[in-house]
């Protein structure tokens, strides 16, 4: 209740500021931190991406700004009146439809597609210092969890060791989960649901006393926040398992350092202590997976050049070595390539050995 009131008051203050501008015959404006690569700072001390100090003003009486100004005010009003004041939550798609209407006496829509309302919600995050979740806005559920953890979700007690092959469906907003009992040595996060299913069927989590978490490709905000909470509140090591390609390296870096798009939320999403457990180019040689390599495309090479030059990668000798080997082999490798060594090779040999021997990349 206290958080809801705090969030509602933040938006109310925003409205009061605009009214105050009008009362003083000033051009109503909003000062918004710039969310672009030019304003992203890599903090070497905390090892996280942060938003810099550059800001831009959005004025009502400016033909280039007027529509976005109106969108910002309208979406803020929706979040306050429809969600925070009622205690309800709404999906990003729902907020878009509530905002989608024609401006009176014009033929102009307030928003034309969801990307517009999504970006405005992100603007409101940086303006108010509140997270999307604190504003009661949710996104798609795209993850599962299984293992030695019991939690309380909306009053329901859920034992994640007793949910079959599918596991616990991780909600978009994970701040509200209460960890009732956690009996695990570490958390293993993987980008692929198919690998999660293999490890779950093999009861890897039970044999190795851990928690398995997966998403569908890029890690969602809810999962990143869940992993961070498990690392900070339960002091659990977090290990990341991705494909041996530049996209897997980037997924890992997002969990560890944060992302450019969400640098403003790094404080509640990043896990500097996270470690990468595989798959690597060294594994290609160690387990004779050269026949399973997929040839690099021009897009792969271009992305590799871009990612390898990021501040958080360019001085990392171990990762630069991986990128160099990838180029020399002219290939990338998927986690599923390990199945050529046996269907359960990954759960019975590959992961237990790597984790026991601490063969991590950082």
C-alpha positions, 0 to 999 in steps of 0.5 A: 500500500505504501509503495502504491501511494508513493508511486501515485504521489510521484505522478501527481507531482508531475501533474502539479509541475505542469499546472504550475508552469501554466499558472506562471504563463510558462511553456509547460515542459518535461525534463527527461534524461536521454536514453541513448548510447551517447548517455550511457556510462559504464561504471567500472567500480560497480561493473554496471551500465548507468544512465548519464547526466544528459537531459532533454526538455519536452515542450508543449508549445513546440510542434516537434514535441507537442504530441509526445508531451501529450502522450506523456501526460495522458499515459501518466494519467492512465497509470495513476487513475486506472492502475495505481489509484485502483490497486490494479495492474495492466499489461503493456498492451492494455495500456496501449489500447487505453491510450489509443484514441483520436485526439478530439476535433482532429484526425490524429491518434494519440498513439498509433502503435504499442512502441509509442506507449511502451517508450512513454512508460520508459520515459516516465520511469526515468522522470519519476525514478519509479520502475515499470513494475512500481507503476503497476505495468506488466509484460508477457510471461516468458519464463519458467523455474523449477527447483528447491524453492518455495514461494508465496505468489498472491497469497498462494504458497508454491513449491517449485519442486512439485510442478512437473515438466513445465515448472513455475510460470514466472510472472512479469512482476517478481518484486511481489514474490515472497521467498518462503524457503530456499534450499539450493546451492546456486541458480542456473539460468539458461536462454533456451526452454528446450535445455530447461526441459532436458535438465528438468526431465533429468532432475538435474536440479534435484541431483545438484541441489539448485534452481533452474530458470529459463526464458525465451531468448533475451532475458525479461525484466521480471527474470532479471529482477528475480535472479538479482533478488535470489543473488542479493537476498539469498546469497546464491551464485548465478550461472548463465548457460547460453549458445556459443555465439555473440548473442549468447555473450550479449545475453550474459552481459545483460544479466551481469552489466545491464542493457543500454535500453534499461540503463536507468534500471540497472540498480534493480536488474544487474548482477555483477557477480554472475558467471558464464558457464557455457557453451564456449569455443573451448568446449568446441575443441574439448568435446570435438564439436567442430562438425556441429559448428554453424558458419558465421554470417555477415550479420554475426560478424558485424554484431561481434565487432560491435559487442566486442568493442563495448567498454565492458568487453573490450578490456576482458581478455577471456572474452576477447579470446572467445571472440577471436576463436569464434572468428578463427573457427568461423562458426558458432555453436548451440547448446543442443550440439552437446546432445551428440555426446548423449541425450543427457550428456549436458546434465550428467557430465558437461554441467556437473564437471564445469561447475565443480571445476569452476570453469567459468567466464566472467 
